[in-house]
Each structure stands twice: as C-alpha cells, then as structure tokens.
Amino acid sequence: MIPRYTRPDMARIWEPENRFRIWLEIEPLACEAQAQLGVIPKEVIPVIREKGNFNIERIDAIEAEVKHDVIAFLTSVAEFVGPEARFIHQGMTSSDVLDTCLSVQMVQAADELLEDLKMILASIKERAYEHKDTVCMGRSHGIHAEPVTFGLKLATWYAEMDRNLTRLKNARENIATGAISGAVGTFANIDPFVEEYVCEKMGLKPEPVSTQVIPRDRHAEYFCTLAIIASSMERIAVEIRHLQRTEVLEAEEQFTKGQKGSSAMPHKRNPILSENLTGQARYVRAQCIPALENVALWHERDISHSSVERYIGPDATVALDFSLRRLNGLIKNLVVYPQNMLKNLNQMKGLVFSQKILLDLTQSGVSREDAYRLVQKNAMKVWEEGKDFQTELLADPEVVGALGEAKIRESFDLNYHLKHVDTIFKRVFGA
C-alpha cells in the first residue's frame, strides 16, 4: 500500500489496529464458548472482557524477541488481563486466530468493493441511457465494422460489471469461513462448539474440514475474482484510451481547469486516468499467482503462504478499491463527442453497409460467391480510390440488375442496424 493509491476506509481494514482488534474479539468469544462447556470458569469471562486490551508498540517489542506475532499479542493481552489470562487461547493454535481474522478482513474488504461496484453500475447505467441512441462506429480488429450506439458499448460494460458483482458476492460467501479446530484440525483439545460459537458471532460459517489452516482454494478464488474485476476495469479503460486518440476523439477524459498534460507540450490532453487504471489492473492480476501457489501447502500446513498473504491481501484490495473509485469518476465525467462519432462513421463512405448489400444480393437469387465478389469489388474502390460505396454500386450493372436502384438506396439506412437496441437494453437493464 502506498498513500497515493490508497483510500482510508480500505486501508483501515489492513492496519495492525484492526487486525489486533479482531484477534481480541476471537479470543474472548472462544473463552465464552469454553465457559459454556465448563472448560474454564464462567467468572473469568467478565474479567477478560473488561480488562482485555493490547499495546501495539509492546507487541512489536515482544515479537522482536520471541519471533512470533500471536505469542507477542497474547503476552500483551495478558499484561492487561492479569492471572485470568491463563484461560485465553486454551486448545487453540495460532492459525485459529490468524485464519479466522483473515477471513473477517477479506469479508470487510469485499464489502467495500461491492459498494464500489454498485456505484460503478449506477454510473454506467445513467450514461448508457444518456447515449442509448448516440450512433457510433463499431470496430473489429480496430477496423470499421458496422454501426452501434455508444449506449450499447456502455451496456456491455454494465453487463460485465454486473457479472463481477455476482462473482464477488460468491467469493465473499466462500471466504467467510472460520476455523477454531486446533493444531491439525481434529479438535483434539477443543470442542467443535467453540468454532461454531465464534464463527456465528463473527458472521462466519465454520470451515467444514480444516487442517491447521482454512483451505487456500477459497483465498485463491477470492484473489482471482479481484483479478477478473480488474481486467473488466482495464477493458473499459483501454476503450476510452482508444476513443481519445487524436485521430478518433469520440470521447475523452474530463480535462479540468488548470490541468496540464505534458511538461514539454502545452497542447497535450492525455488519457492519464485510463492509463493509470491499466497499470493498476496489471498489479491486481499479479496477486493471483501467489494466491494460487498458496493452495498446495505441505501436509496439514506449512508457513509458506503466510508471508505472501500479508502482502497480497492489502495490496490487491487497496489497489482495486482505489481503481474502482477512479473508474467511477472517469465514467461519470467522460466527455462524449457525438459529432465526431458520426464523422468517423461516414469516413469510409458507406462501407459499413456492405453486409446488408451482400444479404440483399443473396436473397435476390445471386449466389453467395458472386454476391461477395460484387460487393468486395466495389468496396475495394472505396479503400483504394476513395470512391463512394453507394455511388459505385449504383454504377454497377450487375448489382443494379439484381437489386434495382431503390433497393440499393434503401439498404443504406442506419436504423436497420439499430432496430434492436431497445431489446438489448431490456435484456441488460430490465424493463
């Protein structure tokens, strides 16, 4: 995490204060369950609750000596609680605290990201309806294909982000498990009721079967979900970058008063936000590989996953949270140029209607091979000589003989390509 790309709300989830606060919730809850089972005296619970606290500087000092963060934490807590601290952590192992806490933090982070996605969906929907009928050029391979509307582009963004919302909800549900099952997951020294009690109070489900740790396929799914969201974000960013190119200029990022684009060229208005999001997406995706490699731990647990999770948990969620907020602002403030869209659409002098002419010819009785030859022959004159496509078709006796002049002119109609926009919008946004 670096301050430049960090929102405080997400950063707080991963700060030591929050982590130790969660630990200090888990341990007394486990004590409460143990007391209900008669394992420890009930009268110690109020003492642990009232006196339980920690000092981060003290924890750091103890850890520097003992080289174990959970032991350092428990020692600090014991200094506040007194003799009753001997009942804390009975039958538990460090991973019971660490893994259950990590699940809570990942749920908290997912909740922040879900709100980010909901904001983005609202912004995309608003802009999609604004430009539902704004005609622009559809491109394949970067080359003019057939007309679409800018609203339809936005609708594809909405549908994808809506799928991401579902993915993240599922990943949140699957990571929301806790484990208080002891050294190798057998509950040898602690009753399963303790796990059930703690998990219920913490808003988690008991892990059905753990080793010393919660299985890391859950975590891998979570980080891969973040990576997919980042890739969807990048798809939007790359589209905006292409649309802002000088030769295209169909849309551009808001350029605010006083903003400067280049230290050398005062005229520049660069797509810096979209470029930033492309870089952020690369970083979020990079956290997937270690998460996937953490799945294959030795036997009932090794510690190879621990160090990397201390990085990727904060890094992936903080970077994605910041980026989604930036993306939301970018979409809300995106400047759209419908006149440039029409200018670009007309640049190829009617070639966008080539498929319609091809279909008309085949439906009139011309073989597909001959129809393709006729259309391509006239299309190449546009590419190579700058001719007008409709004019060339009207001058071609074979085409006119098959279709007639009126049918040719009728086929050059933008509305033909856009007649199902309403249907698509209903599919995406509902009635």
Kinemage of the C-alpha trace (Angstrom):
@kinemage 1
@onewidth
@group {chain A} dominant
@subgroup {mainchain}
@vectorlist {calphas} color= white
{ca met a 1} P 0.000 0.000 0.000
{ca ile a 2} L 1.192 3.490 -0.848
{ca pro a 3} L -0.756 6.619 0.142
{ca arg a 4} L -1.037 7.813 -3.474
{ca tyr a 5} L -3.320 4.908 -4.375
{ca thr a 6} L -4.978 4.201 -1.026
{ca arg a 7} L -8.397 5.097 0.326
{ca pro a 8} L -8.509 5.340 4.145
{ca asp a 9} L -11.620 3.157 4.505
{ca met a 10} L -9.921 0.203 2.838
{ca ala a 11} L -6.539 0.861 4.442
{ca arg a 12} L -8.062 0.691 7.938
{ca ile a 13} L -9.110 -2.908 7.337
{ca trp a 14} L -5.472 -3.964 6.979
{ca glu a 15} L -3.893 -1.783 9.655
{ca pro a 16} L -2.473 -3.544 12.744
{ca glu a 17} L -5.065 -1.863 14.964
{ca asn a 18} L -7.935 -3.566 13.136
{ca arg a 19} L -6.159 -6.914 12.952
{ca phe a 20} L -5.455 -6.981 16.692
{ca arg a 21} L -8.995 -5.797 17.453
{ca ile a 22} L -10.324 -8.787 15.538
{ca trp a 23} L -7.955 -11.087 17.424
{ca leu a 24} L -9.266 -9.555 20.632
{ca glu a 25} L -12.798 -10.442 19.520
{ca ile a 26} L -11.929 -14.027 18.623
{ca glu a 27} L -10.109 -14.935 21.841
{ca pro a 28} L -12.802 -13.778 24.327
{ca leu a 29} L -15.510 -15.395 22.190
{ca ala a 30} L -13.613 -18.675 22.359
{ca cys a 31} L -13.386 -18.216 26.135
{ca glu a 32} L -17.150 -17.657 26.342
{ca ala a 33} L -17.768 -20.908 24.480
{ca gln a 34} L -15.273 -22.749 26.684
{ca ala a 35} L -17.032 -21.387 29.758
{ca gln a 36} L -20.404 -22.618 28.470
{ca leu a 37} L -18.835 -26.049 28.093
{ca gly a 38} L -17.438 -25.886 31.632
{ca val a 39} L -13.836 -25.993 30.443
{ca ile a 40} L -12.978 -22.676 32.084
{ca pro a 41} L -14.703 -20.807 34.951
{ca lys a 42} L -17.567 -18.552 33.881
{ca glu a 43} L -16.481 -15.853 36.317
{ca val a 44} L -13.297 -15.151 34.347
{ca ile a 45} L -15.243 -14.001 31.273
{ca pro a 46} L -16.171 -10.519 32.615
{ca val a 47} L -12.559 -10.001 33.672
{ca ile a 48} L -11.239 -10.955 30.238
{ca arg a 49} L -13.871 -8.767 28.576
{ca glu a 50} L -13.326 -5.721 30.769
{ca lys a 51} L -9.552 -5.826 31.050
{ca gly a 52} L -8.729 -7.282 27.637
{ca asn a 53} L -6.615 -4.870 25.617
{ca phe a 54} L -3.305 -4.664 23.772
{ca asn a 55} L -0.494 -2.240 23.059
{ca ile a 56} L 0.887 -2.316 19.519
{ca glu a 57} L 4.299 -0.969 20.489
{ca arg a 58} L 4.535 -3.591 23.201
{ca ile a 59} L 3.505 -6.340 20.768
{ca asp a 60} L 6.224 -5.232 18.359
{ca ala a 61} L 8.803 -5.247 21.141
{ca ile a 62} L 7.816 -8.722 22.336
{ca glu a 63} L 7.732 -10.088 18.780
{ca ala a 64} L 11.245 -8.781 18.175
{ca glu a 65} L 12.337 -11.144 20.946
{ca val a 66} L 10.064 -14.176 20.558
{ca lys a 67} L 9.732 -14.026 16.744
{ca his a 68} L 6.031 -14.970 16.897
{ca asp a 69} L 3.252 -12.436 16.413
{ca val a 70} L 0.411 -14.347 18.087
{ca ile a 71} L 2.520 -15.130 21.168
{ca ala a 72} L 3.510 -11.468 21.316
{ca phe a 73} L -0.154 -10.465 21.126
{ca leu a 74} L -1.209 -12.919 23.833
{ca thr a 75} L 1.594 -11.704 26.078
{ca ser a 76} L 0.481 -8.108 25.647
{ca val a 77} L -3.138 -9.035 26.386
{ca ala a 78} L -2.052 -10.978 29.478
{ca glu a 79} L -0.309 -7.888 30.809
{ca phe a 80} L -3.670 -6.131 30.791
{ca val a 81} L -5.849 -9.030 31.962
{ca gly a 82} L -3.704 -10.463 34.733
{ca pro a 83} L -3.874 -14.039 36.129
{ca glu a 84} L -7.131 -14.838 34.315
{ca ala a 85} L -5.224 -14.610 31.024
{ca arg a 86} L -4.148 -18.222 31.527
{ca phe a 87} L -7.597 -19.267 30.288
{ca ile a 88} L -7.176 -17.446 26.957
{ca his a 89} L -6.215 -19.476 23.851
{ca gln a 90} L -6.786 -22.852 25.503
{ca gly a 91} L -6.821 -25.701 22.976
{ca met a 92} L -6.203 -23.281 20.114
{ca thr a 93} L -3.359 -22.838 17.666
{ca ser a 94} L -2.142 -19.589 16.134
{ca ser a 95} L -3.801 -20.296 12.797
{ca asp a 96} L -7.172 -20.476 14.525
{ca val a 97} L -6.772 -16.786 15.237
{ca leu a 98} L -4.857 -15.796 12.104
{ca asp a 99} L -7.058 -17.535 9.554
{ca thr a 100} L -10.348 -16.584 11.156
{ca cys a 101} L -9.165 -12.990 11.351
{ca leu a 102} L -8.032 -13.017 7.723
{ca ser a 103} L -11.462 -14.243 6.677
{ca val a 104} L -13.068 -11.354 8.560
{ca gln a 105} L -10.725 -8.863 6.911
{ca met a 106} L -11.351 -10.281 3.454
{ca val a 107} L -15.098 -10.079 4.047
{ca gln a 108} L -14.731 -6.468 5.173
{ca ala a 109} L -12.683 -5.694 2.064
{ca ala a 110} L -15.228 -7.432 -0.161
{ca asp a 111} L -17.988 -5.293 1.329
{ca glu a 112} L -16.078 -2.142 0.369
{ca leu a 113} L -15.501 -3.457 -3.147
{ca leu a 114} L -19.148 -4.436 -3.538
{ca glu a 115} L -20.139 -0.856 -2.785
{ca asp a 116} L -17.601 0.325 -5.367
{ca leu a 117} L -19.143 -1.937 -7.993
{ca lys a 118} L -22.661 -0.785 -7.168
{ca met a 119} L -21.592 2.832 -7.672
{ca ile a 120} L -19.983 1.987 -10.998
{ca leu a 121} L -23.079 0.122 -12.166
{ca ala a 122} L -25.260 3.120 -11.358
{ca ser a 123} L -22.925 5.468 -13.236
{ca ile a 124} L -22.694 3.211 -16.287
{ca lys a 125} L -26.463 2.785 -16.424
{ca glu a 126} L -27.028 6.530 -16.306
{ca arg a 127} L -24.538 7.185 -19.119
{ca ala a 128} L -25.870 4.233 -21.152
{ca tyr a 129} L -29.387 5.648 -21.232
{ca glu a 130} L -27.976 9.097 -21.965
{ca his a 131} L -26.289 7.699 -25.092
{ca lys a 132} L -28.676 4.885 -25.929
{ca asp a 133} L -29.262 6.321 -29.413
{ca thr a 134} L -25.891 8.033 -29.932
{ca val a 135} L -24.707 6.348 -33.126
{ca cys a 136} L -21.033 5.455 -33.389
{ca met a 137} L -18.764 3.120 -35.296
{ca gly a 138} L -18.428 -0.464 -34.201
{ca arg a 139} L -14.940 -1.810 -34.812
{ca ser a 140} L -13.439 -5.274 -35.078
{ca his a 141} L -9.654 -5.674 -35.211
{ca gly a 142} L -9.596 -1.891 -34.768
{ca ile a 143} L -11.186 -1.507 -38.225
{ca his a 144} L -14.625 -0.079 -39.032
{ca ala a 145} L -17.227 -2.859 -38.955
{ca glu a 146} L -20.882 -1.829 -38.559
{ca pro a 147} L -22.749 0.894 -36.652
{ca val a 148} L -23.568 0.556 -32.959
{ca thr a 149} L -24.546 3.119 -30.353
{ca phe a 150} L -22.357 4.423 -27.586
{ca gly a 151} L -25.090 3.350 -25.203
{ca leu a 152} L -24.617 -0.240 -26.359
{ca lys a 153} L -20.898 -0.016 -25.582
{ca leu a 154} L -21.823 1.120 -22.104
{ca ala a 155} L -24.377 -1.680 -21.822
{ca thr a 156} L -21.613 -4.238 -22.390
{ca trp a 157} L -19.644 -2.614 -19.574
{ca tyr a 158} L -22.694 -2.757 -17.315
{ca ala a 159} L -23.422 -6.428 -18.007
{ca glu a 160} L -19.810 -7.380 -17.345
{ca met a 161} L -19.600 -5.419 -14.109
{ca asp a 162} L -22.918 -6.919 -13.026
{ca arg a 163} L -21.407 -10.371 -13.520
{ca asn a 164} L -18.455 -9.201 -11.456
{ca leu a 165} L -20.829 -8.142 -8.703
{ca thr a 166} L -22.206 -11.691 -8.629
{ca arg a 167} L -18.692 -13.169 -8.712
{ca leu a 168} L -17.579 -11.043 -5.783
{ca lys a 169} L -20.684 -11.893 -3.759
{ca asn a 170} L -19.903 -15.569 -4.305
{ca ala a 171} L -16.229 -15.111 -3.433
{ca arg a 172} L -17.242 -13.214 -0.294
{ca glu a 173} L -19.540 -16.050 0.739
{ca asn a 174} L -16.867 -18.673 0.112
{ca ile a 175} L -14.163 -16.839 2.057
{ca ala a 176} L -16.466 -16.212 5.035
{ca thr a 177} L -15.405 -19.287 6.993
{ca gly a 178} L -13.576 -19.608 10.276
{ca ala a 179} L -11.570 -22.386 11.870
{ca ile a 180} L -11.034 -22.978 15.588
{ca ser a 181} L -10.018 -26.609 15.239
{ca gly a 182} L -6.600 -26.915 16.850
{ca ala a 183} L -3.173 -27.940 15.694
{ca val a 184} L -4.159 -30.260 12.830
{ca gly a 185} L -7.898 -29.667 12.521
{ca thr a 186} L -9.035 -32.617 14.644
{ca phe a 187} L -10.491 -30.645 17.599
{ca ala a 188} L -8.367 -32.865 19.858
{ca asn a 189} L -8.018 -30.177 22.522
{ca ile a 190} L -11.054 -28.028 21.814
{ca asp a 191} L -14.714 -28.810 21.237
{ca pro a 192} L -16.229 -28.054 17.789
{ca phe a 193} L -18.848 -25.995 19.617
{ca val a 194} L -16.191 -23.337 20.223
{ca glu a 195} L -15.644 -22.969 16.480
{ca glu a 196} L -19.381 -22.830 15.830
{ca tyr a 197} L -19.895 -20.224 18.547
{ca val a 198} L -17.031 -17.973 17.440
{ca cys a 199} L -17.982 -18.172 13.774
{ca glu a 200} L -21.614 -17.320 14.438
{ca lys a 201} L -20.620 -14.269 16.475
{ca met a 202} L -18.099 -13.160 13.826
{ca gly a 203} L -20.526 -13.529 10.923
{ca leu a 204} L -18.726 -16.562 9.502
{ca lys a 205} L -19.519 -20.205 8.808
{ca pro a 206} L -17.434 -22.993 10.355
{ca glu a 207} L -14.962 -24.452 7.880
{ca pro a 208} L -16.388 -27.963 7.190
{ca val a 209} L -12.976 -29.602 7.369
{ca ser a 210} L -9.738 -27.778 8.019
{ca thr a 211} L -6.185 -28.871 8.617
{ca gln a 212} L -4.271 -26.415 10.769
{ca val a 213} L -5.490 -23.820 8.287
{ca ile a 214} L -8.506 -22.932 6.196
{ca pro a 215} L -8.011 -24.433 2.702
{ca arg a 216} L -6.381 -21.887 0.413
{ca asp a 217} L -8.532 -22.625 -2.619
{ca arg a 218} L -11.004 -20.236 -1.008
{ca his a 219} L -8.432 -17.467 -0.952
{ca ala a 220} L -7.310 -18.240 -4.500
{ca glu a 221} L -10.884 -17.869 -5.744
{ca tyr a 222} L -11.158 -14.526 -3.978
{ca phe a 223} L -7.986 -13.081 -5.495
{ca cys a 224} L -8.805 -14.453 -8.938
{ca thr a 225} L -12.180 -12.741 -8.686
{ca leu a 226} L -10.435 -9.457 -7.929
{ca ala a 227} L -8.240 -10.064 -10.971
{ca ile a 228} L -11.258 -10.586 -13.230
{ca ile a 229} L -12.794 -7.361 -11.932
{ca ala a 230} L -9.514 -5.567 -12.617
{ca ser a 231} L -9.462 -6.956 -16.149
{ca ser a 232} L -13.008 -5.722 -16.761
{ca met a 233} L -11.939 -2.335 -15.461
{ca glu a 234} L -8.998 -2.379 -17.851
{ca arg a 235} L -11.265 -3.236 -20.789
{ca ile a 236} L -13.211 -0.051 -20.130
{ca ala a 237} L -10.016 1.952 -19.664
{ca val a 238} L -8.480 0.669 -22.902
{ca glu a 239} L -11.661 1.501 -24.825
{ca ile a 240} L -11.562 5.057 -23.510
{ca arg a 241} L -7.877 5.353 -24.390
{ca his a 242} L -8.607 4.287 -27.964
{ca leu a 243} L -11.592 6.609 -28.262
{ca gln a 244} L -9.486 9.533 -27.028
{ca arg a 245} L -6.779 9.131 -29.668
{ca thr a 246} L -6.498 12.316 -31.711
{ca glu a 247} L -7.463 10.543 -34.939
{ca val a 248} L -10.641 9.207 -33.293
{ca leu a 249} L -11.635 11.623 -30.483
{ca glu a 250} L -15.089 10.199 -29.914
{ca ala a 251} L -14.744 10.537 -26.139
{ca glu a 252} L -12.159 11.808 -23.699
{ca glu a 253} L -11.443 12.081 -20.034
{ca gln a 254} L -12.518 15.291 -18.373
{ca phe a 255} L -9.705 17.839 -18.590
{ca thr a 256} L -10.154 20.123 -15.602
{ca lys a 257} L -9.313 23.798 -15.356
{ca gly a 258} L -5.642 24.257 -14.540
{ca gln a 259} L -4.734 20.700 -15.522
{ca lys a 260} L -1.564 20.225 -17.562
{ca gly a 261} L -0.889 17.315 -19.885
{ca ser a 262} L 2.824 17.494 -20.589
{ca ser a 263} L 5.896 19.229 -19.228
{ca ala a 264} L 7.125 19.726 -22.800
{ca met a 265} L 3.977 20.089 -24.950
{ca pro a 266} L 1.368 22.527 -23.609
{ca his a 267} L -1.284 21.327 -26.068
{ca lys a 268} L -1.493 17.793 -24.677
{ca arg a 269} L -4.672 16.279 -23.163
{ca asn a 270} L -3.683 12.732 -22.300
{ca pro a 271} L -5.868 9.828 -21.066
{ca ile a 272} L -3.873 9.600 -17.851
{ca leu a 273} L -6.657 8.161 -15.685
{ca ser a 274} L -7.346 5.325 -18.107
{ca glu a 275} L -3.646 4.626 -18.450
{ca asn a 276} L -3.339 4.577 -14.670
{ca leu a 277} L -6.175 2.057 -14.444
{ca thr a 278} L -4.454 -0.165 -16.994
{ca gly a 279} L -1.382 -0.227 -14.768
{ca gln a 280} L -3.441 -0.835 -11.634
{ca ala a 281} L -5.139 -3.797 -13.310
{ca arg a 282} L -1.757 -5.362 -14.027
{ca tyr a 283} L -0.851 -5.047 -10.360
{ca val a 284} L -4.090 -6.586 -9.086
{ca arg a 285} L -3.776 -9.500 -11.505
{ca ala a 286} L -0.213 -10.093 -10.340
{ca gln a 287} L -1.526 -11.095 -6.904
{ca cys a 288} L -3.287 -14.135 -8.404
{ca ile a 289} L -0.202 -16.254 -8.941
{ca pro a 290} L 0.956 -16.310 -5.294
{ca ala a 291} L -2.631 -16.911 -4.171
{ca leu a 292} L -2.867 -19.913 -6.481
{ca glu a 293} L 0.530 -21.197 -5.382
{ca asn a 294} L -0.572 -20.974 -1.741
{ca val a 295} L -3.132 -23.732 -2.338
{ca ala a 296} L -0.528 -26.516 -2.293
{ca leu a 297} L 0.713 -26.392 1.300
{ca trp a 298} L 2.617 -29.279 2.893
{ca his a 299} L 0.564 -31.874 4.773
{ca glu a 300} L -1.636 -30.178 7.395
{ca arg a 301} L 0.113 -26.843 6.962
{ca asp a 302} L 3.362 -25.081 6.314
{ca ile a 303} L 4.067 -21.379 6.651
{ca ser a 304} L 4.963 -20.586 3.031
{ca his a 305} L 1.604 -18.888 2.479
{ca ser a 306} L 1.858 -16.571 5.466
{ca ser a 307} L 4.375 -14.017 4.282
{ca val a 308} L 2.863 -13.544 0.836
{ca glu a 309} L -0.671 -13.175 2.209
{ca arg a 310} L 0.494 -10.274 4.345
{ca tyr a 311} L 1.267 -8.514 1.049
{ca ile a 312} L -1.415 -9.601 -1.357
{ca gly a 313} L -4.387 -9.124 0.961
{ca pro a 314} L -3.833 -5.404 1.438
{ca asp a 315} L -2.216 -4.784 -1.941
{ca ala a 316} L -4.894 -6.349 -4.139
{ca thr a 317} L -7.894 -4.957 -2.272
{ca val a 318} L -6.462 -1.479 -1.716
{ca ala a 319} L -5.367 -1.137 -5.347
{ca leu a 320} L -8.686 -2.381 -6.712
{ca asp a 321} L -10.732 -0.235 -4.341
{ca phe a 322} L -8.841 2.902 -5.333
{ca ser a 323} L -9.073 1.994 -9.005
{ca leu a 324} L -12.805 1.306 -8.978
{ca arg a 325} L -13.451 4.665 -7.349
{ca arg a 326} L -11.286 6.296 -10.014
{ca leu a 327} L -13.129 4.400 -12.740
{ca asn a 328} L -16.460 5.576 -11.375
{ca gly a 329} L -15.379 9.210 -11.581
{ca leu a 330} L -13.986 8.659 -15.059
{ca ile a 331} L -17.285 7.252 -16.330
{ca lys a 332} L -19.406 9.930 -14.661
{ca asn a 333} L -17.295 12.740 -16.125
{ca leu a 334} L -16.484 11.194 -19.510
{ca val a 335} L -16.840 13.768 -22.294
{ca val a 336} L -18.600 12.304 -25.349
{ca tyr a 337} L -18.477 13.778 -28.873
{ca pro a 338} L -21.458 12.512 -30.937
{ca gln a 339} L -20.499 14.734 -33.890
{ca asn a 340} L -17.096 13.075 -34.115
{ca met a 341} L -18.732 9.678 -33.915
{ca leu a 342} L -20.850 10.479 -36.967
{ca lys a 343} L -17.871 11.955 -38.788
{ca asn a 344} L -15.861 8.799 -38.202
{ca leu a 345} L -18.790 6.595 -39.182
{ca asn a 346} L -19.045 8.372 -42.541
{ca gln a 347} L -15.298 8.331 -43.106
{ca met a 348} L -15.393 5.132 -45.174
{ca lys a 349} L -18.176 6.446 -47.429
{ca gly a 350} L -20.808 3.815 -46.841
{ca leu a 351} L -18.711 0.661 -46.487
{ca val a 352} L -20.445 -0.088 -43.195
{ca phe a 353} L -23.456 -1.233 -45.219
{ca ser a 354} L -21.556 -3.892 -47.182
{ca gln a 355} L -23.100 -6.847 -45.324
{ca lys a 356} L -26.612 -5.543 -45.942
{ca ile a 357} L -25.916 -5.366 -49.683
{ca leu a 358} L -24.391 -8.856 -49.570
{ca leu a 359} L -27.511 -10.256 -47.912
{ca asp a 360} L -29.810 -8.395 -50.310
{ca leu a 361} L -27.990 -9.900 -53.280
{ca thr a 362} L -28.181 -13.462 -51.949
{ca gln a 363} L -31.873 -13.033 -51.143
{ca ser a 364} L -32.469 -11.801 -54.694
{ca gly a 365} L -31.091 -15.042 -56.127
{ca val a 366} L -27.380 -14.275 -56.567
{ca ser a 367} L -25.054 -17.000 -55.272
{ca arg a 368} L -23.096 -16.100 -52.150
{ca glu a 369} L -19.805 -16.372 -54.028
{ca asp a 370} L -20.934 -13.997 -56.774
{ca ala a 371} L -22.570 -11.640 -54.269
{ca tyr a 372} L -19.375 -11.471 -52.220
{ca arg a 373} L -17.340 -10.813 -55.380
{ca leu a 374} L -19.621 -7.963 -56.460
{ca val a 375} L -19.667 -6.277 -53.055
{ca gln a 376} L -15.941 -6.660 -52.466
{ca lys a 377} L -15.101 -5.375 -55.955
{ca asn a 378} L -16.952 -2.126 -55.273
{ca ala a 379} L -15.733 -1.916 -51.678
{ca met a 380} L -12.108 -2.016 -52.803
{ca lys a 381} L -12.713 1.080 -54.928
{ca val a 382} L -13.581 2.922 -51.726
{ca trp a 383} L -10.462 1.649 -49.954
{ca glu a 384} L -8.081 2.242 -52.828
{ca glu a 385} L -9.534 5.152 -54.799
{ca gly a 386} L -11.643 6.999 -52.233
{ca lys a 387} L -14.875 6.343 -54.132
{ca asp a 388} L -18.353 6.444 -52.587
{ca phe a 389} L -19.712 2.947 -51.982
{ca gln a 390} L -23.338 3.648 -52.836
{ca thr a 391} L -22.347 5.537 -55.985
{ca glu a 392} L -20.202 2.634 -57.147
{ca leu a 393} L -22.980 0.121 -56.516
{ca leu a 394} L -25.455 2.237 -58.451
{ca ala a 395} L -22.990 2.307 -61.350
{ca asp a 396} L -22.533 -1.478 -61.338
{ca pro a 397} L -24.970 -3.058 -63.815
{ca glu a 398} L -24.799 -6.480 -62.164
{ca val a 399} L -25.757 -5.084 -58.767
{ca val a 400} L -28.455 -2.800 -60.162
{ca gly a 401} L -29.792 -5.656 -62.253
{ca ala a 402} L -30.160 -7.832 -59.184
{ca leu a 403} L -31.483 -5.242 -56.727
{ca gly a 404} L -32.632 -2.131 -58.531
{ca glu a 405} L -31.639 1.406 -57.588
{ca ala a 406} L -34.385 1.883 -54.997
{ca lys a 407} L -33.385 -1.231 -53.050
{ca ile a 408} L -29.720 -0.185 -53.064
{ca arg a 409} L -30.549 3.256 -51.654
{ca glu a 410} L -32.925 1.730 -49.114
{ca ser a 411} L -30.134 -0.505 -47.787
{ca phe a 412} L -28.068 2.500 -46.684
{ca asp a 413} L -30.164 3.086 -43.570
{ca leu a 414} L -28.613 3.407 -40.111
{ca asn a 415} L -31.868 2.441 -38.433
{ca tyr a 416} L -31.556 -1.047 -39.916
{ca his a 417} L -28.530 -1.654 -37.684
{ca leu a 418} L -30.066 -0.148 -34.563
{ca lys a 419} L -33.560 -1.625 -34.626
{ca his a 420} L -32.922 -3.965 -31.686
{ca val a 421} L -31.265 -1.508 -29.307
{ca asp a 422} L -34.383 -1.417 -27.120
{ca thr a 423} L -34.431 -5.204 -26.908
{ca ile a 424} L -30.788 -5.331 -25.848
{ca phe a 425} L -31.331 -2.635 -23.220
{ca lys a 426} L -34.257 -4.591 -21.771
{ca arg a 427} L -32.061 -7.680 -21.545
{ca val a 428} L -29.316 -5.769 -19.753
{ca phe a 429} L -31.204 -3.313 -17.574
{ca gly a 430} L -34.640 -4.908 -17.310
{ca ala a 431} L -37.989 -3.496 -18.366
